[in-house]
Amino acid sequence: MVHYRMRRAGLWLAAAIAMAGVATATVAQQDDAEKEIERYRAMINDPMANPGYLAVDRGEALWSSKRGARNVSLEACDLGEGPGKLDGAYAKLPRHFADADRVMDLEQRLIWCMQKLQELDTADVVKRRFGGPGVQSDMQDLVAFIANKSNGMKYQPQVSHPKEKEMLAVGEALFHRRAGVNDFSCTTCHGESGKRIRLQGLPNFSKAGKDAQETMGSWPTYRVSQSQLRTMQHRLWDCYRQMRHPIPEYGSDGITALTVYMVNMGAGGEITVPSIKR
Amino acid sequence: MMKTLAFTAALLLSSPALAQAPAGADPATVNRYVESMWAKVSDEWKARVKQDETQALCSEVRNNPSQAQFDAIVAREKLTVVFPADGKVLGDWKAGEKVANTGTGGQFSDTAETYKGGNCYACHQMAPKEVSYGTLGPSLTGYGKLKSFAPEEAKAAYAKIYNAQGVMACSQMPRFGHNRFLSEQQMKDVTAYLFDPESPVNK
């Protein structure tokens, strides 16, 4: 009896060791993959080698270029901190602008300044909103330049004006709004911590904190896989593509509402941009 | 409830000037934003962002339905499941592997001809040999074997793929059959990928 028990225990032990071996091998494989991705991230995260800074330089030149019917630069454009004041402006966007009586993100505000100050026909600028092969985007360059002027600062979401409050409430609702052929909402991927799609880690945007702070603090970013500096407008456009939703209108209030929601979740996140990502 | 609390707390923390959190946006206001965001797309695409009753309710309750809402959704969604006419829910597991591994189709960057995949691996672990899997859904490794390859379990899996909310109200899983995203053959093939003893899922 004792012998039988011992043999049975031995078999169980052997099985347990074998199973643990399989589990360890899988975990080790997974760890290796994650370490490799981490190593790649560290390798590309070098500001001196970040092509996103070329966009910053182009943006700086564009900011002071005289354009439009009035042949003036954007230097008198008020991004919320006063005409031409760029330091820290991005950290407080989106926000309400009294002259337009609208809540605007940086891209909406730049278009507004182009139209009102420069009297520039923005159709071409909007057409080139997302850069690609043979297409240089003024918007991407300007956002890179202006956002970079908030480096080292923390996101300070603006929610005192009633229209800012409305944007935040709508953004939260849109974040949870399920629709389409896959029943997806933003929460499908970004509603829980520590989840991933395939091997891609997913930031949790359903609550305030580290995930949202780190993500918002690193946009705009240079996407190595796309060879482009990308803004949050592009990121949300791409999210809706993957959600099997229709193309969201560039600079529409829905995108701004989502951005308002996300900067509120990322409040206090330190801005270090342009970052560089996969 | 927890999410609501966390959100309220976040609002309060992020703005000391804010005495109280604003009430949730009213549906008419949200719809106004939705309409303007997609004002210029075709009617066919506009129809995609119109919510059905279940999508609207799950959004409203943040995927946490009350028991009564849960039961009503399950009862309603279960009725939509159409099984293959010959009652056979097992197709070809090799074709099912392709469905499980493919994430294309249905995006505005795709064409009408783009192959539509189920993209199961985006969210689920399946065959142990595939290490690139997501974790939004539970692991399905060894699923058929765990269910003893029972025919009624295969039928239940087919129904779940067809309409996940006929089992679990407000499930995050797409209603692949109900939404006409996957064909009957594709759903049979995926079911076979889960239930065929020769499928790598069960190896």
Boltz contact constraints between the chains, C-beta under 6 A:
constraints:
  - contact:
      token1: [A, 29]
      token2: [B, 131]
      max_distance: 6.0
  - contact:
      token1: [A, 157]
      token2: [B, 14]
      max_distance: 6.0
  - contact:
      token1: [A, 159]
      token2: [B, 15]
      max_distance: 6.0
  - contact:
      token1: [A, 159]
      token2: [B, 18]
      max_distance: 6.0
  - contact:
      token1: [A, 160]
      token2: [B, 17]
      max_distance: 6.0
  - contact:
      token1: [A, 165]
      token2: [B, 22]
      max_distance: 6.0
  - contact:
      token1: [A, 169]
      token2: [B, 22]
      max_distance: 6.0
  - contact:
      token1: [A, 169]
      token2: [B, 24]
      max_distance: 6.0
  - contact:
      token1: [A, 169]
      token2: [B, 25]
      max_distance: 6.0
  - contact:
      token1: [A, 170]
      token2: [B, 25]
      max_distance: 6.0
  - contact:
      token1: [A, 170]
      token2: [B, 30]
      max_distance: 6.0
  - contact:
      token1: [A, 170]
      token2: [B, 33]
      max_distance: 6.0
  - contact:
      token1: [A, 173]
      token2: [B, 25]
      max_distance: 6.0
  - contact:
      token1: [A, 173]
      token2: [B, 30]
      max_distance: 6.0
  - contact:
      token1: [A, 176]
      token2: [B, 59]
      max_distance: 6.0
  - contact:
      token1: [A, 176]
      token2: [B, 62]
      max_distance: 6.0
  - contact:
      token1: [A, 177]
      token2: [B, 59]
      max_distance: 6.0
  - contact:
      token1: [A, 178]
      token2: [B, 55]
      max_distance: 6.0
  - contact:
      token1: [A, 178]
      token2: [B, 58]
      max_distance: 6.0
  - contact:
      token1: [A, 178]
      token2: [B, 59]
      max_distance: 6.0
  - contact:
      token1: [A, 179]
      token2: [B, 49]
      max_distance: 6.0
  - contact:
      token1: [A, 179]
      token2: [B, 51]
      max_distance: 6.0
  - contact:
      token1: [A, 179]
      token2: [B, 55]
      max_distance: 6.0
  - contact:
      token1: [A, 180]
      token2: [B, 48]
      max_distance: 6.0
  - contact:
      token1: [A, 181]
      token2: [B, 106]
      max_distance: 6.0
  - contact:
      token1: [A, 181]
      token2: [B, 179]
      max_distance: 6.0
  - contact:
      token1: [A, 181]
      token2: [B, 181]
      max_distance: 6.0
  - contact:
      token1: [A, 182]
      token2: [B, 174]
      max_distance: 6.0
  - contact:
      token1: [A, 183]
      token2: [B, 174]
      max_distance: 6.0
  - contact:
      token1: [A, 188]
      token2: [B, 172]
      max_distance: 6.0
  - contact:
      token1: [A, 195]
      token2: [B, 135]
      max_distance: 6.0
  - contact:
      token1: [A, 195]
      token2: [B, 136]
      max_distance: 6.0
  - contact:
      token1: [A, 196]
      token2: [B, 134]
      max_distance: 6.0
  - contact:
      token1: [A, 196]
      token2: [B, 135]
      max_distance: 6.0
  - contact:
      token1: [A, 197]
      token2: [B, 122]
      max_distance: 6.0
  - contact:
      token1: [A, 197]
      token2: [B, 134]
      max_distance: 6.0
  - contact:
      token1: [A, 198]
      token2: [B, 122]
      max_distance: 6.0
  - contact:
      token1: [A, 198]
      token2: [B, 132]
      max_distance: 6.0
  - contact:
      token1: [A, 198]
      token2: [B, 134]
      max_distance: 6.0
  - contact:
      token1: [A, 199]
      token2: [B, 132]
      max_distance: 6.0
  - contact:
      token1: [A, 206]
      token2: [B, 3]
      max_distance: 6.0
  - contact:
      token1: [A, 207]
      token2: [B, 6]
      max_distance: 6.0
  - contact:
      token1: [A, 208]
      token2: [B, 10]
      max_distance: 6.0
  - contact:
      token1: [A, 241]
      token2: [B, 107]
      max_distance: 6.0
  - contact:
      token1: [A, 241]
      token2: [B, 108]
      max_distance: 6.0
  - contact:
      token1: [A, 241]
      token2: [B, 109]
      max_distance: 6.0
  - contact:
      token1: [A, 244]
      token2: [B, 106]
      max_distance: 6.0
  - contact:
      token1: [A, 244]
      token2: [B, 107]
      max_distance: 6.0
  - contact:
      token1: [A, 245]
      token2: [B, 49]
      max_distance: 6.0
  - contact:
      token1: [A, 246]
      token2: [B, 38]
      max_distance: 6.0
  - contact:
      token1: [A, 246]
      token2: [B, 41]
      max_distance: 6.0
  - contact:
      token1: [A, 246]
      token2: [B, 45]
      max_distance: 6.0
  - contact:
      token1: [A, 247]
      token2: [B, 108]
      max_distance: 6.0
  - contact:
      token1: [A, 248]
      token2: [B, 37]
      max_distance: 6.0
  - contact:
      token1: [A, 249]
      token2: [B, 37]
      max_distance: 6.0
  - contact:
      token1: [A, 252]
      token2: [B, 36]
      max_distance: 6.0
  - contact:
      token1: [A, 252]
      token2: [B, 37]
      max_distance: 6.0
  - contact:
      token1: [A, 253]
      token2: [B, 33]
      max_distance: 6.0
  - contact:
      token1: [A, 253]
      token2: [B, 36]
      max_distance: 6.0
  - contact:
      token1: [A, 254]
      token2: [B, 33]
      max_distance: 6.0
  - contact:
      token1: [A, 254]
      token2: [B, 37]
      max_distance: 6.0
  - contact:
      token1: [A, 257]
      token2: [B, 33]
      max_distance: 6.0
  - contact:
      token1: [A, 264]
      token2: [B, 14]
      max_distance: 6.0
  - contact:
      token1: [A, 267]
      token2: [B, 14]
      max_distance: 6.0
